[in-house]
């Protein structure tokens, strides 16, 4: 699922997807309460670090064939 599609899902749809993919049951009110400035900042940092790590790995493997 792309990030764009995930952003357009309702809380109910997101809770259903969470249960289908992980088995975790969460009501929409509980999910909504977890969205805060702190959680958004945390998730942004996690995504940035993941992208950076993947970028580093990609660059190393791409250039390893060259001397």
N, C-alpha and C positions, 0 to 999 in steps of 0.2 A: 504494500500500500504506500502510495506516495505521501509526502508531508502535506501537500495541498488537499488531498482527499481526507486525511486525518483531521485537518483543521476545520473541515466543513461538517463533521459529524456532530450530532447532538450528544448531550451527556448520556442519554439513554442508549444511543447507538454505541457510544464508546464503552459503556459498562457491559453491554452485550458482547462486544468484540473482546473485551478483557476476559470475560468468562469463557468464551469460546476458545480463545487462544492459550489461556493460562490456567483456567479452572477457578480463578479468583472471582468471588461474587462481591460486588460493591454497588450500593445504590447511588443514584445520580447526585443526591444531596451530599453524600460522603465524598464523591469524586470532586464535586464543585468546591467543597471546603478545602481540598488539597491544593487548589490553584491559588497561589499567593505570589507576591513579589519575590519572596525568598525562594520558592520552589521554581519559579521561572528563571531566576538568576542561576540557580543550581543546575537546572537542565541545560541552559545555554552553555555553561562551563563544561559540562559532561560532553555535549555534542562537539564543542570546539576542540576539546582534547582528543576525542575519537577521530575527528577529521584530521587533526594534526598528526596523530600516530599513523593513520592510514596513508597520509600524504608522505610521511617519512619512509614508510615501508615501500611504497610505490616507487619513490625516487631511487632508493637503494637498489631495488631489483631491476629497475629500468636501466640504470647506468652501470650495473655490474659487468655487462658484456663489453664495455669499452675500457681500453687501457690508457 
